[in-house]
Amino acid sequence: MKKHLLVSLCIAIGLSLNAQTAKEWLALSPVPLSLPALSHQKDVDNKTFTEKELFEYSLLNVNDLVPDAAKTERNFHQLRWEKAKMEQDTVIAPTTDGKFTLNYYAVYLDIPQWMEGSFQFRLFGNAEIYLDGQKKLTYTENQPANRSLSCELLPGKHSLIIKTVTKGGKVLACRFDNQTKSEGGSLAFTLSPKRGKNIYDILNGNHISKAELSPSGKYAIVSIRESLDGKNKERTHIYRVKDKEIVYSLSADLLHPQWVPQQDKLSWLQAEGKGKSFYTYDIETQQLQCLIKEDLFINNYNWSPDLSYLLYYTTENYTEENWQLRKLNGIEDRQPYFRYRTYLCKYDFATGLHARLTWGNASTYLLDISHDGQQILFAASHPDYTEFPYSKQSVYLMNMQTQQVDTLWKDRLYAISCTFSPDDKQLLISGGPSAFGERGKNIGKNPIANEFDMQLYLYDLATAAVNPITKNFNPSVNDAFWRADGYIYITATDADYVHLFRYDLKTQAIQPVECPGDIILSSSIPEKGEEMMYVASDVSYPARIYTLRLTDLQAQLWDNPSAQEYENIVFGEVKDWDFPYKKGTLIDGRYYLPADFDPAKKYPLIVYYYGGTTPVERSFGGRYPFNLFAANGYIVYVLQPSGAIGYGQEFSARHQNNWGKITADEIITATKAFIKSHSFVDATKVGCMGASYGGFTTMYLTTRTDLFTCAIAHAGISSITGYWGDGYWGYSYSTCATAHSFPWNRKDIYVDQSPLFNADKVNTPILLIHGTKDVNVPTAQSIQFYTALKLLGKEAELVFVKDSDHTVTDYHLRILWNNTILAYFAKYLKDQPAWWENIYKEKNL
């Protein structure tokens, strides 16, 4: 358990008015030590082996230790933690008949708020002191001494572990002198490892990056990414599904491993010589075969189902590298990869021939390959500023024998994605409600659909008949797979969940599949076999791998790679709370409670929302981990205002030409009702937060209400016009946010709804955070709002995240960013300004 610590050492012991003493410790089973052979001889430096060297060379890996009373160490099965023998506040090591033993002692610290202070140690012999797994102090003498360790401690749980080599007797005593005003309570020493979630739990640990079944369903390729301190290591194994036996392990240098169609074989690319070689490995026969040797062209690939060829992409770069003045060729020409073009190529196994399949001035991309390998679907798109929504797509069908191309759709206004049916006679198409005109729309009285609300259509290649199978289905489709068993398996955003569904082609009915997991992250459905595999997380637990029988739709847990990491992490309850706003509008919501929640107490409240096209899902991690805020003593209320997908087309269509008109009132009214309905919420300590469109929502809310004690907006939009014209995707996103509305014809939106033009109405302290290289919502959006607020004498802070784009991805910056948010909320919602003032010390500039 690592925490961000600033530690300095000093010799003198200082007394504090706010001191806590460790009265209990855990002791690990003593490990007997022996002197090394020839220890009586002198070494090269003319030294003999002494107790000091015995102390230095005898050790365990402290980061592997998980101190817990009456439990055996999971990594060292002969060692067990028990309560240490104490004389008043002093740890006593057992006597050993004059023989040395290696001893470890541990205690935990519960820190209710940011604290600055010092540990005061009374040491009776040699000792190494570890704070959160990091060695902070070493004492090698064998006589009593006092030592002090100054530190800054973040809220949460910390571990303190002491190593010593002794023959028995007194070991140490410890207290902590707190130099910070304790508005949130005092430090507490404890023997329990149980704790709340912290930022390191999200960034570090095991993360599932792949779980895919072989064509027969007998085997699975599973990749786990191990993350620690910003470094990632991926391990990939092939498992026999029925008993989880590892049958093959892949080295990290293998590229694009995937299953060979219709066989339990694995294929991959591997860098060799001047190019890349292409290998297959038969799981059953354990035969490794090189099919292509040191190829110079294939960097990625798709198998043809009949195994006769590979498809891959080649890229042409038309960028002017050393320009001084450059004329843009369209709005998108600012984007760094706009002048890249990708084209489809084919490698034929029979002849070894590489062939170019596509050409032109627009990139082409593969949609699917027919099951007999005789046809491929591909598409190309290009901007067209003359017609809304300013982009056109063409979809083509190519005969792989003749390379003759049939145009299925030319210059369609709404892009789609297509896959072949099992008999190759139909297409399964995903697209927005407008993909086929009015046939897929179900938007009620709203004039314009939300094209982010993805639908499914069946298209007959012979008759061109279209069947909008999800028109009356409220969830928004994420993915779909048409299997030869007569069903289409669908994962879809269902309110704030991602659920699994099954469409019956005979009855034309969509059936929900009841299976574990709040958010299905990925799924793998083999062409044969009776089971599928999927990865899902829960609102209070990270991703796990499940199998599900397709015959009776029964699921079972297959693997839990985070089990050890979360053994001692506790979570509070998450409860649903839906608010009937007006007739026909139910605002879906949920709230998170601290693990030690007491309904008789008053808690500060954080309100979170997006307000844009997608709901705030019940994700476990993410950029805004609500369990983490709850672990810091907050109630967190998450709500889904109008405009989000997952609640039906009518609900999502409300996003068009809204920009806070509807959503702000919904958030304000629902928040007031939530506070009134929950007596444990402190109505005087209510914060709000959002990012991107949610950052806009936050800014806009501060112009509409004084309900909130403070607000945080990350990468928010303050001027809708500025975002529309300057953001890389501003004008194109606006086709779903302000369709047919522009700065010159809708002042009521672009000016009146912009927080910048209403800055004089703000009375709420606000923190603006923005990456300095944000090309989605340009950094100037926060700068403009900050400038206005400062000139108006408002309470505002602006924090830049160096070199970050729209989201903060750098490991160390992510930690600082997270702490900035928590420190700001602590200042205003807990009256604990010390943490914020420590991070951002005022300068007299």
N, C-alpha and C positions, 0 to 999 in steps of 0.2 A: 504494500500500500504506500505509494509515493505521493507526497504533497509538495507543493511549491513552498520552499522554506528559505529564508535568509538567515543564516546562522553565523554567529561570531563567538569566539571563545574568550573568556576572561578568567582570571585566577581568583579575584576577590569574591566573597559571598556577600550579597546585599539582602537586607530584610525588606519585606513588603507588607503593606497593610492587608493585601488580598492574597493570601497564601493557602495552597492546598497541599496536603501531605498524602503520599501513597502509603496506605496502611495495609494493603494486601498485594501480593505478587504471585505470579505463576512460576513454577520451577519445572524445567525439563529434566528428565532422568539424567543423572550424572553419567558421564562417559569416562571410564577409567583410562588413564594415560600412562605410557611407559616412556622412559628415556630411549633415544635412538642408540643403535649399536655404535660403539667407539665414542660415546659421548664424553668420556674422560679425556680423550685426546684433544689437542689444540688444533684449530683449523688454520687456514692460510694467514688469517689476520691474528694468529696467536691467541685465539679465544676458545674457551671451553664452552660446552653446552650447558646453559643455566636455566633456571626457572623462567627467566625473561624470554629465552628462545622457545621454551616449551609453550609459553603463553602465545607467542607470535605465530608459531607454526601449527598449532592445534585449533581447528575451526570447523564450523558448519556454514553452509550458505544461508545467511540470515533471511534472504528473500524467499527461501523455500519453507520457512517456518510459519505455521499458523497456530499460534498459542491459543489453547482452548481447554478449560478445566476438565479433567477426567477424560481426556481424549488422546488417542495415539496420533502421533504425527503421520500424516498421510504419505509423506515421502520417506520417512525414517521409522519403519514399523516397530522397531524395538524401543523407541523413545516415546515417553508419555508425559503429558503435562499434568501436574497436580498443584494444589495450593502450596506455596512455599512456607516453610517454618519461619515464624516471626517472633522477635522479642521487641515488644512495643512497635516501633516503626522501622525496625532494622531487619533485613533479610538475613537468615542464618542458613549456611550451607551444611549439609550433613558431614560428620567426621568420617574419615576414611582410613584410619589406622596408619596415618603418615604417608599415604599415597595420594598423588595428584589426580584430580578429576577435572574434566571440562564441564562447566556449568553455564546454563543460559537461564536468565530470569526475564520475565515479561510482564508488562502492564499496559493497559490501553487508556487513552485519554479521550473523553467526550468534550468537545469544544463547542459551546453554543454560539459563539460569535468570534470574529477576528480578534486575536489577542497578541499583544507584545509583552514579553516577560522573559523569565529565565528559570531554568531548572537548577536547583541547588542540590548537589550530591555530597554525601558523606561516604567516601570510599575507604574500605579497610584493606585493600590490596589491589592487584592489577585488575583492570577493567577496560573493556571497549563498550562504548555507548552508541547505540543505533537508534535513530529517530526516523520512523517510516522507512526502514530498510537501508538508510544511508548512515555510514559511520561518521559521527560528529565529534567524538572525543576518545582519546586513548590515554590510559594511565598505566605505567608499567612497573611502578614501584611496589614494594611489599610492606608498606607502612601506611597508617591512616592519613588521609588528606581530604581537603574540601575542594571541590571543583564546581564551576558554574558554566552553564550553557545558555547563552542568550539566543532567543529565537522569536520568529513571528509565526503564529499558528493560524491556519485557515479554519473556518467552521467545519465540523465533521469529526470523524474518529481518526486518531493517530495511534501508532504503536511505538512503544519504548522497550527496547530489548538490550539486556546487559550480558556481555560475555565475560567470564572470569575463569581462571585456573586456580584451584585452591585445594587445600587439604582439609577444609572444613572451618566452621566458625562464622564470624560476622562478615557480610559481603558489602552491603550498602544500605543507605537510607536516602530518600528523595522527596523533595517538595517542589512545587512550582509557584513562583512569585509573579502574579499578574500585575502588569503596570498599566493596563487599559481599563477605563471605566466600564464596569460590567453591567450594561443595561440589559443584556440578554441572559444573565446568569453566570455562574462561576464554572470554571473547569472542574471536571469530576474524573477521578481515577476509577477504573473499573476492570474487571477480569473478563468481561464479555466481549467477544469479537464481533458481535452483531452490530451492524451499522446500516446507514442509508446509502443510497446510490450517489456516486460522485463522478466528476468529469473523466477521471482515469478509467472508470469502468466502461465508459462509452468508447474511449479512444484506444484502450489497450484490450488484450484478450483475444479469444478465438472468434473469428467471423466466418460464416459459411459463404463461400464465393461460388460454389457450383455443387449441384447434386442432380445427376442425370442418369437415368436408367438405360441399360443396353436395349437393343431392339427386342430381345426375348424377355426382358424384365428380370433376368437372373442375376445380373451384375449392375453395379452402380459406380460411376466415377464421382468421387467426392473431393472437393478442394476446400481446405480450411486455411484461412489467412491468419497467421499469428502476428499480432501487432504489439509492440512494446516501445515506448519512448519515441514514437514517430518512425520506427523502422518496421518493415513488414517482411515476413518470411512465409511463403506459401508451401504447404505440403499437399500432395495429391496422391490418392490411393484408389485402386480398383478393389471393390468389396464384392463378395458374394452376399447377396441381399439376405438370404434366409438365415444365415448365422453370423453375419457381419465379419466374416473372415477376410483379411487382406490377402488378395491373390496376386497383386502387382503394385509396385510403387513407381511413380513417375518422378524423374529428376526435374529440378526447377527450370532447366534450360530448354525444355520441350515446349514448342509453340503450338497453340491452337489444338490441343488434344480434343478429339471428338469420336463418337462411335461411327463405325462403318455401317451404312444402311443394311438392314436385314441380316446382320451377322453380329456375333459377339466378338468383334474385333475392334481394336482401338487404332486410331491413326493420329499422326502428328507431323509437324515440321521440325527439323533440327538443323541448326547452323553447322555447316561443314564446308571446309575449303573456302571457296570464294562465293558460295551460295547456300542454299538450303536443300537438305535431302528430305524425302517424304517416306515415312515408315508406317507399317501396320504391325500390330501385335495381336495374335490370336490367343484369347484368354484360355480356351479349352486345350489347345495343343502346345501353348507356350512358344509358338513359332514367331520369330521376329523377321520381317521382310522389308527390304528397301525397294520401293517401287520407282522412285525418281532420285537420281544422284546429283547432288550439288547444283540444283536448278537456280538460275539467276533471276527468275521472274515471279515465281509464286511466293507471295507473302501472307496470303490468306486463302481460304478455299471453302467450297461447298461441294459435297459429293452429289453425283447424279444417283438417283435411286437404283438404276440398273448397273452401277459401278463402272460404266464405260468411260466416264470423263469427270474432270473437276472443273468448276467455274471459279474464277478468281478476278480480283480487280487490279487494274493498272491505273496509275494516277499521273496526270500531266499538270505541271505547274506553270501557269502563265503570269506569275507575279513579276512585277518590275522591281528588282531588288534594290538598286542603288539610285532611286529617283530623287530628284530635288523638287520638282514641281510635277504634279500628276493630276490629270483630269479624271474625275470619277465617271464610271460607266454604269450609273444607276445607284440607287440608295444603298444596296447591299455591298457596294464596292469598297466601303470602309472596313468591312470585316476581313480579317487576315486570311481566311481560307476561301474567300469568294472566287478567287481566280484559279483555284484548283478544280480540276475536272477528273472524275473517275469513270472508267469504262469497263465493261465486262469482257473477259477473255476466257478461252477454253483450252484445257489440256486434254488431249486424247490419248488414252492409255495404249490403244492398239497401234498407233503410228508414232507416238511421242511428239505429235505436232502441237505447238502453241498457236492459237488462232485468235485474232481480235474479232469480237462479236458485235461491238457497238462503236459508234463514232458520233460526231456532231459537236455543237457548241454548248450542250447542256450535259451535266453528269447523268449517267444512267445507273440504276440500282436494281438488283435482283429482288423480286417478290417471292417467287416460288418455282420449283421444278416439278413437272408432272410425275406421277408415280411410275410411269413406264419410261421416264427419261426422255421422251420424244419431244416435249415442249417446255419452254420456260416463259414465265411472266416477268416482264421488267417494265420499268417506268422511268420517266424523265420529267423534271419540273423546271420552270423558268419564271422570273418575275414578269408581270404585265401590269403596268400602272394605269392602263386605260380602262380597266374593268375590275370592280370589286369582286373578290377580296384580294386582288393584285398579285395573284400567282396562279399559274395554270399547269396542269399535269396531264401527261399523255401516258396511256397504259398500252403495252404491246404484248402480243403473243408470237413467239418465234418457234418455228419448226427446226429442231436441232439437226435434222438430216440435210435439209436444203438451205437453212438459215433464212427462209422466207418469213417475212414479218407481216402479221395482220394487226391492224390498229383497232383495239377494242374501244378506246375512248381517246379522242383528240381534244386537247386544250380544255379539259374539264376544270370547272371553277373550284371544286372542293376535292382535295386530295383523298385518296383511299389507299388501303393496303389489301392485297388479295392472296389467297392460297387455294390450291386445287382441292376438290372433294376427293374421297377415296377412289371413285371411279373416273376421275378427271373430266366429268361432264358438267360440273358446276363449279362455281367459285364461292368461297366464303369471304365476304368483303367486310372490312371494318372501316368506318368513316363517321363523320358527324351527322347530325340530323338532316342537313341539307345535301348530303351526298347524292341523293337521287330526287332532287326537287322536293315536292311536298309529300312524297310517299313515306318518308321516314320521320316526318315531323309530328310532334305531339306537345306543342308548346302553349296550348290554351289560347288566351287572349293576347299573349305577348307577340309583338310584331316580328322579332328576329330571334333565331335560335342561338344557343351557345354551342359552337362547333367543337368545344372540348368535351362535350358529352357524347362519348363514343358509342356507336350503334353497330349492330351486325345485320348484314343483308345476305341473302342467298341469290345468286345470279346464275341463270341457266345459259350456258354458252351457245346452245342451239337456238333458243327462242328469244334470248335477251330479256326474259321475264325476271323481275326483281321482287323479292319477298323480304320486307323489313321485319325480321323476326323479333327484334327487341323494342319495337315502337312503344309498346305498353309496359315495358320492363324498366323500372326506375333506376336500378344500378347502371353505372357507366362501365362499359367493357374495357378491360385492360388487355386481355389475351384470350385466344380461343383456339381449340384444336379439334378438328373433325376426324373422328376415329371410325374405323370400319364396323364398329359394333352398333351403329345406328344412333349414336349420340354425338353432340358437339359439347365439349367440356369448356367451360367459360370461367375465367377469374374476372371479377368485376368490383369496382369501388361501390360499396353498398353502405350508404350513409358514411360513417367514419370508420368502417371496416373494409377489408378486402376479402371477399368470400368466394367460394367455389359453387358453381351452378352446372346443371346439365340440361341441354336442350334435346328433347325427344323428337326425332324427325318424323315419327309416325303420328304422334298426338299433337305435335307443334306446341308443346308446353315446356316451360322452363321450370326446372325443379331445383330448389336449394339443396346443396349437399351439406349435411350437418357433420362437421369435422373440427378437430381442435385447431386453435389459432385465430387470433383477431385479424392479423394482416398476413395474407398469403403473399410471400415475396417472390417465389418462383415455383414452377411445377414441371414435372417430366412425365409424359404419358407415352408408354411404348406402343408400337403398332401391334405387338403381340403381348402375351402375358396377361395376368389377371390383376396386377397391382400398378398403381401410379405412385410417384414419390413427389412430395412437395416440402417446401421450406416455409415456415410460418413463425411469426413472433406474436407475443401477447402484450397487452398494455403494460404489464408489470413483469415481463420476462423476455429475454433475448431469443433469437431465432433457434428453432429446433427442426430436425428433419423427421418427417412422418411418412409412413406408407399408408395407402388406402386401397382396399380391395374394390375393384370395379364391379364385382358381382353383387355385393350386398352393401357397398358404400360404408364399410366399417374401417375406421382409421386406427392406427396405433403408433406410438412413439418409436422411432427407429434409432435416433441418436440425439444426444444433448451435449454438444461440445463445450458448453459454458457451465456445466453442472458444478465443477469445483470452484470456479470463479465466483459463483453466486450462492455458494453454500451458506455464507454468513451475512448476506445482504437482505435486509428486510424492507418491505414496502407497506405503505398504508393502503386503505381501500380506495378504489375508484368507483364512483357511483354515477349513474345516469341522472340527468336532471333536464327535462325538456320543458320549454316555456311556450305556452299558447299565446303568440303575439297578437294576431288578429285572425279573423275567420279565414281558414284556408292556409294559415301560416303557423307551423309549429317549429320553433327554433330548437334544433337538436343540440344537446349539451351534455357534458360530463364534468365531474370535479374530482380532484385528487386530494387525499387527506394525508397528513404526516403519519408515519408508522406509530408514533406514540400519541396519537390524537386523543384529546380529552374534550368532550362536548361541553364541559363546564367552562372551558377557557375561551378567550378571544384570540383570533388569529388574523394576521394580515392576509389580504387576498390579492392574487395576481390574476388578471383576466387576459386570456390569449385568444386570438382569432386570426383568420387570414382575410376573409372578406372578398376574395377573388374567385377564381373559377373552380378551385378544388377544396375539398374539406380538409380540416386538420385531422389527419388519421390517428388512430390509436397506436402509433408507432412506439417502439420501445426506446430507441435511441434518437437519432436525428439531431438537428441543430438546436432544438429547444426541448430537451428532455424533461418533461413535466414531473416525473418521479424525483428528479434531482432537485427541483425547486421545492417540492413537498418535503424532501429530506432536510431542507434548510428551514423548515418551520412555517411554510406558506400553505394556504389553501389555494389551489389552482383551478380556475373555472375556464373551460374551453368550450366555445360555442361556434355554431355553424350558421352564419347569417345567410340570407337569400343570395342566390347566384352560384352556389356550389353544385358541382355534379354529384351524382350518387343519390339524389332525392327525386329524380324524375326530370324530364325535359322542361316542364313548366317552371319548376323551381330554379333550374340552372339558367333558363333564358332571362331571368330577372337581372342577371349580371350586365346585360347589354344596356349601355347608356345610363348606367347607375352612378358609379363613382361616389359611393357613400350616401346617396339620396335616401335609399331604403335601409342600407345596412347599418348606418350610424345610429338611427333611431332604434333599430332592433337590438343593437349591442347595448345602448344606454338603458333601454327599458328592461331588457332581460337581466342586465347586471343589477339594476335597482331591485328587481323582483327576487333575484338570487340572494342578495344581502338581506332583504326583508324576510325571506323564507328560512334563513339559516342563522340562528342566534349566535353561533360560534364565530361569525365573521365580524371583524372590527370595521365598522362602516367608515371610520376616519382614516383607515390605512388600506387603501385600495389602489393598486397599480395596474397599468395596462401595457401590453407589449405586442408588437407584430413586426414582420419583416417583409420587404419587397412591397407587394400590394398591401400586405398587412402593416408595413411601415407607413404607407400612405394613410391607411385606415387609422393608425395611431395618431398621426399628425392631424388628420381631419377631426378626429374625436376631440382633441384638445381645443379646437376652434368652436366646438358645439356644446361642450359641457364642462363644468367644474367638478364633476363627480369623482375624478381620479386624483389621488394624492400626488402621483408622479406617473411618467410615461416613458417608454423606451421604444424608439423606432430604429430598426436596422435597415439600411439601404432603402429608405422610404422615398416616395415621390411627393414632392411639395408643389411642383408646377406640372400639371398634366400636359400642357403644351410642350414644356421642355423635355419631358420623357418621351412624348409622341415623336418629336423631331430629332432628338439627340441619342436616345437609347438604340442600341443595335437592332432590337426587335420591337421598338416602340410603336411604329406605325402598323406593323403586321399584327402585333398583339391587339392593337386597338380595333382591328376588324371584329374581334370578339368582345371588346369592352365598350367601344364607341362606334359601332357600325354606322357608316354613312354620316358620321358627325365629325366636324373638323373645327379647328380654332376660328375659322372665318364664318362659320354658320351656327356654332353652338357656344356662344359666350357663357351661357348658363351652366355649361359643363366645364369647359376648359379654363374659365376664370373663376366663376362663382363657386365651383366645387374644389378648387385648388387651395390647399392649406396656406400657401404663400400669400395669396390675396386676402386671406382672412387672419393673418398673423396677429393683428391687433386684438383679436378676441381671445387669445391664449392667456390663461392664468395658471396653467398647470406646469410645474417643473418638468422639463423633458430632456432626455439624453438621446442624442442623435449619434449613431454609429455607422460608419461607411468605409468600405474598402477603397483604397486610393486608385485601384485599377479596375473599377467596376464599369463594364461596358454595357451591362443590361440596364441598370438604373444608374446613370452617371453620378459621380461623386458630387457634382455641383448641385444636385437636388437637395442634399443635406446642407451644403454650404449656404445656399440661398436662404433656406429657412432659418438657419442659425444666425445669419447676418440680420435678417429682419427682426428676429426675436431679441437679439442683443441691442439693436438700435431702439427697440421699443421698451428696453429695460426689463425684459422678461428673464426668468430663471431658465437658462438653457446651457447644455454642455454638448460639445462636439468632439468625438473621438474618432481618429482615423486608424484604420488597420492597414499597416504598410504592405504594399504590393498585393493586396487581396482583391479578388474580383467580387462577384455578387455574393458569394458565400466564403466563409473563413475555413480553409482546408488545411493550412499549415498546422502541424501538431502543437508547437509551442505557442503560436499566435492564438490557436483555438482555446488553450488553457487561459491565457491572459484575457481574451475576449469574454469567456465564460465568467471569470472572476470579476471583470468590470461590471457585467450585468448584475451579478449577485451583490457586489459592493454597493451599487447604486440603489438597488432595492432595499438593502440593509439600512442605508442612510435615511431614506424617506419613509419606509414602511415599518422599520424597527427602531428608529431614532438611534442608530448606531453608525455615526459618520466616520469612525476611526479607520475602517478598512478602505473606504473611498479616499480619504485624505492621505492614507499611506501610499496608495497606488498613484494618485495624481496630486502630488504635493504642489501647493500654490506657489507660483513664482511672481515676483514683483517686477513684471516686464512693462 
